[in-house]
C-alpha cells in the first residue's frame, strides 16, 4: 500500500463528529433561508424572454 493510500484510509475511515455535521446543516439551512428571502418575489426569466 502506498503512503497516499495509507493516508486516505486513516483519514476517511474516521466518521465526522455529529456536532460538526449538525453545525454544518444548521448553517446551510440559514443560508438557504436568507437566499430565499432575498429572491422572494423575483420571477426567473428565460434568456429568450429577456431579449423580447
N, C-alpha and C positions, 0 to 999 in steps of 0.2 A: 504494500500500500504506500502510495506517495505521501509526502508531507501535506500536500493540499487535501488529499482525500481524508487524511487523519484529522486535519483541522476542521474540515466540513462535518465530519462525523461527530466530533466533540461539540462543535458549535450548534449544529442543528438538532442534536439529539435532546437538548435541553428544552423543556416546554417554556413558553412565555408565561411569566407570573400573571395570575388572574387580575391583580390590581392594575398592572400596567396595561393589560388588554382592555379592562373596563375604562380606564382613563382615556385610552385612545378612542373608544367608541363614543364616550361622552363628548369629547372634543369634536369628533366627526359629526355627531348629531347637532351640536351647537352651530357648527359651521354651515351645515345644510339648512338649518332653520334661518340663519342670517341671510344666506344666499337666496332662499325662497322669499323672505320678506323684502329684500332689495329688488327682486324681479317681479314682485306681485303686480298684476295689472298690466304688464308689458307682454303683448302678444308676439310670439316669434313670427317673423315674416319670412317668406321664402325669398331667395335671392331674385327670382324672376319677378315676384310681386313688388319688390323694392324699386326695380327699374321702371315699371309701368307708370 
